[in-house]
Every structure is written in C-alpha cells, then in structure tokens.
C-alpha cells in the first residue's frame, strides 16, 4: 500500500488528524481518509446558530469566572457544619412527624 505524504500541513491540523485517527480506531492514514470520505453526516450552521453558540460560550465563561472568584478553595469545617445544620433544620420543618 502506498504512503500518503502531505507537505506543509499546519501543526494544529496534523494534531487534529492524529486525534481522529486514534478516535476512529484507524491503523493507517489511508484507513482514516477512507472513513472521513465515507462519512455521510454533514452539519450546516447558519449565522444565527453561530451567533447563539458564541453567546452561550461567553455566558458559560462569565459564569465560570464568577464561580472561580467566589470559590477559591475547599469549604472550611465551619462552612460544612453550617450547611449541614441548615439542611437538618429544613428537613425537620418539612417532615414534622419524624
């Protein structure tokens, strides 16, 4: 079987192809190429879809930033005791028979 040689391939594209080769369980580059060509699924995204996806990613990143600022380390013992007591008091109020 002949070897496929492509010169001047960007490094990030080569990494993605290597990842796909492993993910699709291909032993050779030719096998990967055959699987990629044989894929029947095509996804078309409109500008509106891309805009909504970008807004969602920005929202997630903002949420991550907010959580990261407030949650800088593991909870202290005192925080855990307060949390568990609050939970217990809520349980007692909702289950008066127990």
N, C-alpha and C positions, 0 to 999 in steps of 0.2 A: 504494500500500500504506500502511496506517495505521501510525503510530508508537506503540510501546508506551511508556507513561510510568508509572513507579512512584515514588511519593514516599516519603520516609522509609526508604529502603533503607540498611542499615548499610554502612559503607565496606568492611569486610572481605569481606562478601558480594558487593559490587559488583566488588571486585578479583578474586574467585574466578570470577565470571561472565565478566569480561573475559578472564581466562586461558583459561577453557573455550572462549570464542568464538574465540580465536586457535588453540588446540589442535585444535579440531574443524573448523577452516577455514570458519567461518561469516562471511558478509559482513554479515548483518543480525542484529538481536536476534531477529526473528521466526524466522529460519532456525535460530538456536541453540535457541530454545524448541521448535521442531518436532523437532529432533534429541534434545533432552532428554526430551521426551514420548514419542518413539518408541523410546527405549532399552528393551530387553526384559530386560536383566540386572538382577536385584535380589540384593543380598547381605544376608543376615541374620546377625548376630553374637550369640552367646549371651553371658551374663555371664562364663562360663568362658573364652570366646575373648578377651573384652576384658581379663580378668584376666591371661591368659597374654601378651597383647600388651604390656600395661603392664609386666609383669615383664621381658619381653625388651628393651623400650626402656630400662628402668632399668639392666639388666645392660650394655647397649651403652654407656650414658652413663658408667657406672662404669669400664668398660674404656677408654673414650676419655680419661677423667680420669687413669687410671693411666698410659697411654701418654704423655699430654701431660706428665705430671710427669717421666717418665724421659727423654723425647726432646725436649729443649729446643732443639736446633739440629742442623745437619748434622754428620755424623761427621767427626772430625778425620782428618788424613792418617795419624796413628799408629793410630787405630782401624781404618781401612781396610787398612793393612798387616797388622795383627794378624789381621784377619778373613780376608784373602786367604791368609796363610800357614797359618792353621788349616785352611782349605779345601784347600790344596795338600797338607798333611800327611795329611788324611783321604783324599784321592784316592790318594796313594802307598800308604797302608795297604790300601785296598780293591782296588787294581789292582797287584799285585806284579810282574806281567810287563811293565809299562810303565815 
